[in-house]
Amino acid sequence: MPISLDGQLVVAISSRALFDFEEENEVFEASDDRAYMQLQLARVDRPAKPGVAFSLVNKLLAFNATDAPRVEVVILSRNDPVSGMRVFRSAKHYGLPIQRGVFTRGQSPWRYLRPLSANLFLSTNEADVRSALEAGVPAARVYPHSARASSAHPNEVRIAFDGDAVLFSDEAEQLFQRDGLDAFQAHERDQAETPLAAGPFKPLLEALQRLQREPANDMRIRTALVTARSAPAHERAIRTLMGWHIEVDEAMFLGGLPKGEFLREFEPDFFFDDQTGHIENAAPHVPAGHVAAGVRNR
């Protein structure tokens, strides 16, 4: 039988999103890729520190049982193959069972998401993230200086999502931008029983729901909707999720309040939002990534 990743949650991640390569990246920015390669080779036996998305990946991989793997993590990186040796050695050091990787030495790797049928792509490169989103793959640009995830929930993967332009389409956001808050609230109240169209991250939420319904190795999934919506616009969001047969564990309808301190209390392993202002507010508290989708990112 040929090897297949069918049925698994496939996460593609850049090396800089998984590990802290900020010092090495400064060398790359200041000189060229050869100096960067030489530095990575010199440090090949030195495990890199965990990066922003390390906790998310580590916990998702813990869902795998030996007889039935359910999560696959693949390194998808602009790094060169020489630097890739350090990436794999660092993964081994931390006990991460990562065996697949694609290293493209400066070229965009997003096109390899298609043969992987990836459910999520995390990268620090904005152009790669935008290309992935245009190809229909849930993707986010990781903010490398984000806070690292809390260690308070070792058996629970916690993920927080914005609503409009992330889980849902940006149709309501477009109306808000065009006509203002009062018109938005009235429209959403009137359309409360009309489901919103799917946003770029609905497929990821569906894949997480499958893990959530079948816990493994004592691991669980806990999700939160963290949105600037407030009543009466809350109802359409809830009914949309109900129509999709998807449950979220927590919902925060903040009515424009800054999200960072609320996320600090939820302690997610990762937070996804389409607005850079929300990400910048969240990043000092939690791991965060920007979803370059919707009207605000055109």
C-alpha positions in Angstrom: 0.0 0.0 0.0 1.4 3.5 -0.8 2.0 5.8 2.1 -0.7 8.4 2.5 -1.6 11.3 4.8 -5.3 11.0 4.1 -7.4 11.4 7.2 -4.7 13.1 9.2 -4.5 16.8 10.3 -1.6 18.0 8.3 0.3 21.1 9.6 3.0 22.6 7.4 5.3 24.9 9.3 8.4 27.0 8.5 11.5 26.4 10.6 11.5 29.9 12.0 7.9 29.5 13.2 8.8 26.2 15.0 12.2 27.3 16.4 13.7 30.5 17.5 16.1 31.4 14.7 15.9 35.1 15.2 19.6 35.5 15.9 20.5 33.5 12.8 18.0 35.5 10.8 19.7 38.7 11.7 22.9 37.3 10.2 20.9 36.5 7.0 19.5 40.0 6.8 22.9 41.6 7.4 24.9 39.6 4.9 23.7 36.7 2.7 22.5 33.2 2.7 26.0 31.7 2.7 26.9 33.4 6.0 23.5 32.1 7.4 24.3 28.6 6.2 27.7 28.6 7.7 26.3 29.8 11.1 23.6 27.1 11.0 26.2 24.4 10.1 28.5 25.6 13.0 25.5 25.2 15.3 24.2 22.0 13.9 24.7 20.1 17.2 23.2 23.0 19.2 19.4 22.5 19.6 17.5 25.7 18.7 15.2 27.2 21.3 11.5 26.6 20.9 9.7 29.1 18.7 6.3 30.7 18.7 4.4 27.7 17.3 6.4 25.0 19.2 3.8 24.4 21.9 1.0 24.1 19.3 3.0 21.5 17.3 4.2 19.6 20.3 0.7 19.2 21.7 -0.9 18.3 18.4 1.7 15.5 17.8 0.8 14.1 21.2 -2.5 13.0 19.7 -0.7 10.3 17.7 -1.1 6.8 18.9 1.5 4.3 17.6 -1.0 2.3 15.6 -3.1 5.2 14.2 -1.3 8.5 13.6 -3.8 11.4 13.4 -1.5 14.4 13.1 1.3 15.0 10.6 3.7 17.9 10.9 5.9 18.8 7.9 8.7 21.4 7.8 8.1 23.7 4.8 10.9 26.2 4.8 12.8 28.7 2.7 15.8 27.4 4.5 18.5 25.6 2.6 19.0 21.8 3.0 22.2 22.3 5.1 20.3 24.4 7.6 17.6 21.8 7.4 19.9 19.4 9.2 19.8 21.6 12.3 16.0 21.8 12.1 15.6 18.0 12.1 18.2 17.6 14.9 16.4 20.2 17.0 13.1 18.4 16.5 14.7 15.1 17.6 16.2 16.8 20.7 12.8 17.8 21.8 11.2 14.5 21.0 9.1 15.8 18.1 8.4 13.0 15.7 8.9 15.1 12.6 10.2 13.1 9.6 9.2 15.1 6.5 10.5 18.4 5.3 10.9 20.5 2.2 13.7 23.1 2.0 13.8 25.5 -0.9 16.7 27.9 -0.2 15.0 31.2 -0.6 12.2 30.2 -3.0 8.6 30.2 -1.9 7.6 26.7 -0.6 3.8 27.3 -0.6 3.2 25.3 -3.8 4.1 22.1 -1.9 1.1 22.6 0.3 -1.1 21.1 -2.5 0.4 17.6 -2.6 0.5 17.6 1.2 -3.3 18.5 1.4 -2.3 20.7 4.4 -4.9 21.8 6.9 -2.7 24.6 8.2 0.4 26.5 7.1 2.4 28.6 9.6 5.2 30.8 8.4 6.9 34.1 9.2 6.9 35.1 5.5 3.9 37.2 4.6 4.1 36.5 0.8 4.1 32.8 1.4 1.1 33.1 3.7 -0.9 35.2 1.2 -0.1 32.7 -1.6 -1.3 29.8 0.6 -4.5 31.6 1.5 -5.2 32.4 -2.2 -4.7 28.6 -2.9 -7.4 27.8 -0.2 -5.1 26.7 2.6 -5.6 28.1 6.1 -2.4 30.0 6.7 -1.1 32.7 9.1 2.0 34.8 9.4 3.6 34.0 12.8 4.8 37.0 14.8 8.2 35.7 15.9 8.5 37.9 18.9 5.1 36.8 20.3 5.0 35.5 23.9 5.4 31.8 24.2 2.5 29.6 25.2 1.7 28.9 28.8 2.7 25.6 30.3 -0.4 25.4 32.5 -2.4 23.0 30.2 -0.1 20.2 29.2 -2.9 17.9 28.0 -5.0 20.5 26.2 -4.4 22.2 22.8 -5.9 25.6 23.2 -6.6 27.6 20.0 -8.4 31.0 19.7 -9.9 32.3 16.5 -11.3 35.6 15.4 -14.6 35.4 13.6 -15.1 37.6 10.5 -12.5 37.0 7.7 -11.0 34.0 9.7 -13.7 31.5 10.6 -16.4 33.3 8.6 -16.2 35.2 5.4 -15.7 39.0 5.5 -19.1 39.8 4.1 -20.2 41.4 7.4 -16.9 43.2 7.8 -17.3 44.7 4.3 -20.7 46.1 5.3 -19.2 47.5 8.5 -16.4 49.2 6.6 -18.8 50.7 4.1 -21.8 51.7 6.3 -20.6 51.8 9.9 -21.4 50.1 13.2 -25.1 50.9 13.4 -25.8 49.5 9.9 -23.6 46.4 10.7 -25.5 45.7 13.9 -28.9 46.1 12.3 -28.0 43.9 9.3 -26.6 41.1 11.5 -29.7 41.3 13.8 -31.9 41.0 10.7 -29.8 38.2 9.3 -29.4 36.3 12.6 -30.7 33.0 11.1 -28.9 33.3 7.8 -25.5 31.5 8.1 -22.4 33.4 7.3 -20.3 32.0 4.4 -17.2 30.0 5.4 -13.9 31.9 6.0 -10.4 30.6 5.3 -10.1 28.8 8.7 -13.3 26.8 8.7 -11.5 23.7 7.3 -9.0 23.8 10.2 -11.8 24.2 12.7 -13.5 21.1 11.2 -10.3 19.1 11.4 -9.8 20.2 15.0 -13.4 19.2 15.8 -12.6 15.6 14.6 -9.7 15.5 17.1 -11.9 17.0 19.8 -14.5 14.3 19.4 -12.0 11.5 19.7 -9.4 12.4 22.3 -6.3 10.3 22.3 -3.4 9.8 24.8 -5.3 12.0 27.3 -5.0 15.0 25.0 -8.0 17.3 24.4 -8.8 20.3 22.2 -10.3 23.5 23.6 -11.3 26.3 21.2 -12.4 29.9 21.6 -14.1 32.4 19.4 -12.6 35.8 20.3 -14.4 38.5 18.3 -15.1 42.3 18.2 -18.8 41.5 17.6 -21.2 42.2 20.4 -25.0 41.7 20.9 -27.1 41.7 18.8 -24.5 40.6 16.2 -23.4 37.7 18.3 -26.4 35.5 17.4 -25.5 35.1 13.7 -22.0 33.9 14.6 -23.3 31.3 17.0 -26.0 30.1 14.7 -23.5 29.8 11.8 -21.3 27.5 14.0 -24.4 25.5 14.9 -25.3 25.1 11.3 -21.9 23.8 10.6 -22.3 21.3 13.5 -19.2 22.8 15.1 -18.9 23.6 18.8 -16.5 26.0 20.3 -15.8 25.8 24.1 -15.7 29.6 24.8 -17.0 32.7 23.0 -15.9 36.2 23.8 -18.0 39.0 22.2 -15.9 41.9 23.1 -17.5 44.8 21.3 -14.2 46.3 20.3 -12.4 45.9 23.6 -8.7 45.0 23.2 -8.3 41.3 22.9 -4.9 40.8 24.4 -5.8 40.6 28.1 -8.7 38.3 27.5 -6.4 36.0 25.5 -3.9 36.1 28.3 -6.5 34.6 30.6 -7.5 31.9 28.0 -3.9 30.9 27.5 -4.0 29.6 24.0 -1.3 27.8 22.2 -2.1 30.0 19.3 -4.4 32.9 18.3 -5.5 33.7 14.7 -6.8 37.1 13.6 -7.1 39.1 10.4 -6.3 42.5 11.8 -2.7 43.4 12.6 -3.8 45.7 15.4 -5.4 42.8 17.2 -2.3 40.6 16.7 0.0 43.4 18.0 -2.2 43.7 21.0 -2.2 39.9 21.6 1.4 39.1 20.8 2.8 40.4 24.2 0.5 37.8 25.9 0.2 34.8 23.7 1.5 33.2 20.5 -0.2 35.0 17.6 -0.5 34.9 13.8 -1.9 37.2 11.2 -4.4 35.9 8.7 -4.0 38.1 5.6 -7.6 37.6 4.4 -10.6 39.8 3.9 -11.2 43.5 3.1 -8.8 44.8 5.6 -5.9 43.0 4.0 -6.4 43.9 0.3 
